[in-house]
């Protein structure tokens, strides 16, 4: 399957940014976007990778950028919106209060109509696989792919999310084999899961593109190099005013491995300059990162493998009852789930 540049109403979303008062701070500027057309057969009015024109706060010029998702927090709310400017090589995160999306009728677009991307939780020690699995199930949940419905109970409050993570951690690390946890967790929640074809680089790359085109998240494992790579773009968090760490874990290229890592792939897209990217969620950082699709050329040296997860059966209605948790007041759930310090 080819992965052409998305061209769905490329200039449909026009942002105008207005200063609320002359003495207000830069953060007081609000961006209001107008979607000229909503495509009824698409699940989202705006998908990850879509292109539109934007005028960022503090700028007089408009520029074309790619939408990288509405950032979903653990409690289910949207914390902000993420964009990629391929010409300036910048990722921008704008908090909720600075953005507004309007439809053709000038009414606000609901966050549920914008494709979400989960804000990663911070791994404790060398437990990246458990966090990648958790982030994958969280992504399915915020995408309204509810499987057999039990994921709703697991994500309903902080204690249940902690229990769910502990279950994943125990499933993956409990017997020291690290085998089968992805299958057990996914199937237990009513999802289908299948290994990505890793017989050769071309087939693996096409399998990633295919899952991306269907909106299916992918759990990816690989061996990292002795040194971290550096992103060819910078990440600007406009909520804190900070520029994020540019280090990046990618598959080792044959110069030596320093261990294994596991992350989440979401979508692939070709940007306006012709480069193809994979949108990834890595538990070392809160916000998404972009891999060049060319990183998959290191499939063999980096021992890259993966699974795609999706919903293949309707969710029961009504939902199944919540699981019984008889030790609510006594069980040790470990530290609360938290976000990485770096965006």
C-alpha positions as CSV (number, residue, x, y, z in Angstrom):
1,X,0.0,0.0,0.0
2,X,1.4,3.4,-0.9
3,X,1.4,6.2,1.6
4,X,0.6,9.4,-0.3
5,X,0.6,12.8,1.3
6,X,-2.8,13.3,2.9
7,X,-4.7,15.9,0.8
8,X,-8.0,15.9,2.6
9,X,-9.0,19.6,2.6
10,X,-5.5,20.8,3.1
11,X,-6.4,24.5,3.4
12,X,-9.7,23.8,5.3
13,X,-8.4,24.7,8.7
14,X,-7.5,28.4,9.0
15,X,-6.3,29.8,12.3
16,X,-6.6,33.4,13.3
17,X,-4.8,34.4,16.5
18,X,-6.1,37.3,18.5
19,X,-4.5,39.3,21.4
20,X,-7.1,39.6,24.1
21,X,-5.7,42.7,25.6
22,X,-2.6,44.8,25.0
23,X,-1.1,44.0,28.4
24,X,-1.9,40.3,28.4
25,X,0.9,37.8,28.2
26,X,1.7,35.9,25.0
27,X,-0.1,32.9,26.6
28,X,-3.3,34.8,26.6
29,X,-3.6,34.6,22.8
30,X,-6.3,32.3,21.5
31,X,-6.1,30.5,18.2
32,X,-9.5,29.9,16.6
33,X,-9.6,27.4,13.7
34,X,-12.4,27.0,11.0
35,X,-12.9,23.7,9.3
36,X,-14.5,24.5,6.0
37,X,-15.8,20.9,5.5
38,X,-16.2,17.8,7.6
39,X,-15.9,14.5,5.7
40,X,-18.8,12.3,7.1
41,X,-17.2,9.0,6.1
42,X,-14.1,9.7,8.1
43,X,-14.0,8.9,11.9
44,X,-12.4,12.2,12.7
45,X,-12.8,15.8,11.4
46,X,-9.0,16.0,11.8
47,X,-6.6,13.1,11.8
48,X,-3.0,12.7,12.8
49,X,-0.9,13.7,9.8
50,X,-3.5,16.0,8.2
51,X,-2.2,19.3,6.8
52,X,-3.7,22.7,7.4
53,X,-2.8,26.4,7.6
54,X,-2.1,28.0,10.9
55,X,-1.1,31.3,12.3
56,X,0.6,30.7,15.6
57,X,0.5,33.2,18.5
58,X,3.1,35.9,18.1
59,X,3.4,35.4,14.3
60,X,1.9,37.5,11.5
61,X,2.4,34.8,8.9
62,X,0.4,31.7,8.2
63,X,2.2,28.4,7.6
64,X,1.2,24.9,6.7
65,X,1.7,22.3,9.4
66,X,0.6,18.7,10.2
67,X,-1.7,17.9,13.0
68,X,-0.2,15.3,15.4
69,X,-3.2,14.8,17.7
70,X,-5.2,16.0,20.6
71,X,-3.1,15.1,23.7
72,X,-5.1,12.9,26.0
73,X,-4.3,12.8,29.7
74,X,-4.8,9.8,32.0
75,X,-8.2,11.1,33.3
76,X,-9.5,11.2,29.7
77,X,-9.4,14.9,29.2
78,X,-7.5,16.7,26.5
79,X,-4.5,18.7,27.7
80,X,-3.6,20.3,24.4
81,X,-2.9,20.0,20.7
82,X,0.3,19.0,18.9
83,X,1.5,20.2,15.5
84,X,4.5,19.6,13.3
85,X,6.0,22.3,11.0
86,X,8.1,20.3,8.5
87,X,9.8,23.3,6.9
88,X,11.0,24.8,10.2
89,X,11.5,21.3,11.7
90,X,9.5,22.1,14.8
91,X,6.9,20.2,16.9
92,X,4.6,22.6,18.8
93,X,2.4,21.7,21.8
94,X,-0.3,24.2,22.6
95,X,-2.4,23.8,25.8
96,X,-6.1,23.6,25.7
97,X,-6.8,27.2,26.7
98,X,-4.9,28.5,23.7
99,X,-6.8,26.6,21.0
100,X,-10.3,26.4,19.6
101,X,-11.6,24.5,16.6
102,X,-14.7,25.6,14.8
103,X,-16.8,23.8,12.2
104,X,-18.5,25.0,9.0
105,X,-21.4,26.3,11.1
106,X,-18.9,28.3,13.3
107,X,-19.8,25.9,16.2
108,X,-16.9,24.4,18.2
109,X,-15.6,21.0,17.1
110,X,-15.7,18.5,19.9
111,X,-12.4,17.0,21.0
112,X,-13.9,13.6,20.2
113,X,-13.9,14.6,16.6
114,X,-10.1,15.2,16.7
115,X,-7.9,12.2,16.6
116,X,-6.2,11.7,20.0
117,X,-2.7,10.8,21.0
118,X,-2.1,9.6,24.5
119,X,0.2,11.5,26.8
120,X,2.7,8.8,27.8
121,X,3.3,7.8,31.4
122,X,6.8,7.6,32.9
123,X,8.4,4.3,33.1
124,X,9.9,3.2,36.5
125,X,13.3,1.7,35.7
126,X,13.7,-0.8,32.9
127,X,10.0,-1.4,32.4
128,X,9.4,0.2,29.0
129,X,7.6,-2.9,27.7
130,X,4.8,-2.7,30.3
131,X,4.4,1.0,29.7
132,X,4.3,0.5,25.9
133,X,1.5,-2.1,26.4
134,X,-0.4,0.3,28.8
135,X,0.0,3.2,26.4
136,X,-1.4,1.0,23.5
137,X,-4.5,0.0,25.5
138,X,-4.9,3.6,26.6
139,X,-4.7,4.7,22.9
140,X,-7.4,2.2,21.9
141,X,-9.6,3.4,24.8
142,X,-9.3,7.1,23.8
143,X,-10.0,6.1,20.2
144,X,-13.3,4.5,21.4
145,X,-12.2,1.0,20.5
146,X,-13.4,-0.6,23.7
147,X,-13.0,-4.3,23.0
148,X,-15.1,-6.4,25.3
149,X,-15.7,-3.3,27.5
150,X,-13.5,-4.1,30.4
151,X,-11.0,-1.4,29.4
152,X,-13.6,1.1,30.5
153,X,-13.4,-0.1,34.1
154,X,-9.6,-0.3,34.0
155,X,-9.3,3.4,33.0
156,X,-12.2,4.7,35.1
157,X,-10.1,6.1,38.0
158,X,-6.5,6.3,39.3
159,X,-6.7,3.2,41.5
160,X,-8.1,1.1,38.6
161,X,-5.4,2.4,36.2
162,X,-2.7,1.5,38.8
163,X,-4.2,-2.0,39.1
164,X,-4.3,-2.4,35.4
165,X,-0.6,-1.3,35.1
166,X,0.4,-3.7,37.9
167,X,-1.4,-6.5,36.0
168,X,0.5,-5.7,32.8
169,X,3.8,-5.5,34.6
170,X,3.2,-8.8,36.3
171,X,2.1,-10.5,33.1
172,X,5.2,-9.3,31.3
173,X,7.9,-9.6,33.9
174,X,6.5,-12.1,36.3
175,X,8.1,-15.3,34.8
176,X,11.2,-13.7,33.3
177,X,10.4,-15.0,29.8
178,X,8.9,-11.7,28.5
179,X,6.9,-13.8,26.1
180,X,3.2,-13.6,25.3
181,X,2.2,-10.7,27.5
182,X,1.0,-8.5,24.6
183,X,-1.3,-11.4,23.4
184,X,-2.6,-12.1,26.9
185,X,-3.4,-8.5,27.7
186,X,-4.9,-7.6,24.3
187,X,-7.1,-10.8,24.0
188,X,-8.2,-10.5,27.6
189,X,-9.6,-7.1,26.8
190,X,-11.4,-8.4,23.6
191,X,-8.9,-7.0,21.1
192,X,-7.4,-8.8,18.1
193,X,-3.6,-8.8,17.9
194,X,-1.2,-10.1,15.3
195,X,2.6,-9.9,14.7
196,X,3.7,-7.5,12.0
197,X,5.4,-9.3,9.1
198,X,9.1,-9.1,9.8
199,X,10.3,-11.5,7.1
200,X,12.0,-8.6,5.4
201,X,12.3,-4.8,5.7
202,X,9.9,-4.0,2.8
203,X,7.1,-6.2,4.2
204,X,7.5,-4.9,7.7
205,X,7.4,-1.3,6.4
206,X,4.2,-2.0,4.4
207,X,2.6,-3.7,7.4
208,X,3.3,-0.6,9.5
209,X,1.8,1.7,6.8
210,X,-1.2,-0.6,6.5
211,X,-2.0,-0.6,10.3
212,X,-1.5,3.2,10.2
213,X,-4.0,3.6,7.4
214,X,-6.6,1.8,9.5
215,X,-5.9,3.7,12.7
216,X,-4.5,0.6,14.5
217,X,-1.8,1.2,17.2
218,X,1.3,-0.9,17.1
219,X,3.6,-2.1,19.9
220,X,7.2,-2.1,18.7
221,X,10.2,-3.7,20.3
222,X,13.8,-3.1,19.2
223,X,17.4,-3.0,20.4
224,X,18.9,0.5,20.9
225,X,22.4,1.7,20.2
226,X,25.1,2.6,22.6
227,X,24.2,6.3,22.2
228,X,20.9,7.9,21.8
229,X,20.1,9.6,18.5
230,X,19.1,13.2,18.2
231,X,15.9,14.4,16.6
232,X,16.3,16.5,13.3
233,X,13.5,18.7,14.8
234,X,13.0,20.6,18.1
235,X,10.0,20.2,20.3
236,X,8.4,23.4,21.8
237,X,6.0,23.1,24.8
238,X,4.1,26.3,24.9
239,X,2.5,25.3,28.2
240,X,5.8,25.6,30.0
241,X,7.8,27.7,27.6
242,X,10.5,25.0,27.4
243,X,12.2,23.3,24.5
244,X,12.2,19.5,25.1
245,X,15.0,17.1,25.1
246,X,16.1,16.2,21.5
247,X,17.5,12.7,22.4
248,X,15.7,9.8,20.8
249,X,15.8,6.0,21.0
250,X,16.0,4.4,17.6
251,X,17.0,0.9,16.4
252,X,20.8,0.3,16.6
253,X,22.5,0.3,13.3
254,X,25.1,-2.4,13.8
255,X,27.5,-0.4,15.9
256,X,26.5,-2.2,19.1
257,X,23.5,-2.6,21.3
258,X,22.9,-1.3,24.9
259,X,19.7,-3.2,25.5
260,X,16.1,-3.5,24.4
261,X,13.3,-0.9,24.3
262,X,9.6,-0.9,23.5
263,X,7.4,1.9,22.2
264,X,4.1,2.6,20.4
265,X,3.7,3.4,16.7
266,X,0.5,5.3,15.7
267,X,0.5,6.7,12.2
268,X,2.8,7.2,9.2
269,X,2.5,10.3,7.0
270,X,4.5,12.1,4.3
271,X,5.2,15.7,5.1
272,X,5.0,18.7,2.9
273,X,8.8,18.4,2.1
274,X,8.4,14.8,1.0
275,X,9.8,13.1,4.1
276,X,7.9,10.2,5.6
277,X,7.5,9.9,9.3
278,X,6.2,7.5,12.0
279,X,4.4,9.1,14.9
280,X,5.6,7.3,18.0
281,X,4.8,7.4,21.8
282,X,7.8,6.6,23.9
283,X,7.5,6.4,27.7
284,X,10.6,8.5,28.2
285,X,8.7,11.6,27.1
286,X,5.2,13.0,27.5
287,X,4.7,14.1,24.0
288,X,5.0,12.3,20.7
289,X,8.2,11.9,18.7
290,X,8.7,11.4,15.0
291,X,10.8,8.6,13.5
292,X,12.0,8.8,10.0
293,X,10.5,5.8,8.1
294,X,14.1,5.0,7.2
295,X,14.8,3.8,10.7
296,X,13.0,0.6,9.7
297,X,16.0,-0.1,7.4
298,X,17.7,-1.1,10.6
299,X,15.1,-3.8,11.2
300,X,17.7,-6.6,11.2
301,X,20.5,-4.9,13.1
302,X,18.0,-3.5,15.6
303,X,16.0,-6.7,15.9
304,X,12.8,-4.7,15.3
305,X,9.6,-6.6,15.9
306,X,6.0,-5.6,16.5
307,X,2.3,-6.3,17.0
308,X,-0.7,-4.4,15.8
309,X,-3.8,-4.3,17.9
310,X,-7.4,-3.5,16.9
311,X,-11.1,-4.2,17.7
312,X,-12.6,-6.9,15.5
313,X,-15.9,-7.4,17.3
314,X,-18.6,-5.1,18.6
315,X,-18.4,-4.0,22.2
316,X,-21.1,-5.6,24.3
317,X,-24.1,-3.4,25.3
318,X,-24.5,-3.1,28.2
319,X,-20.9,-3.2,29.3
320,X,-19.8,-6.1,31.5
321,X,-19.8,-5.4,35.2
322,X,-16.7,-4.0,36.9
323,X,-14.2,-6.6,38.1
324,X,-14.3,-7.4,41.8
325,X,-11.4,-5.9,43.8
326,X,-11.8,-7.1,47.4
327,X,-8.5,-5.6,48.6
328,X,-9.2,-2.0,47.8
329,X,-7.9,-0.7,51.2
330,X,-4.9,-3.0,51.6
331,X,-3.3,-3.7,48.3
332,X,0.1,-2.1,47.4
333,X,-0.4,-0.5,44.0
334,X,3.0,1.1,43.9
335,X,3.6,4.8,43.1
336,X,0.9,6.7,41.3
337,X,1.2,6.7,37.5
338,X,2.9,10.0,36.4
339,X,4.0,11.8,33.3
340,X,7.7,12.1,32.4
341,X,9.3,15.4,33.4
342,X,10.3,16.1,29.8
343,X,7.6,16.9,27.2
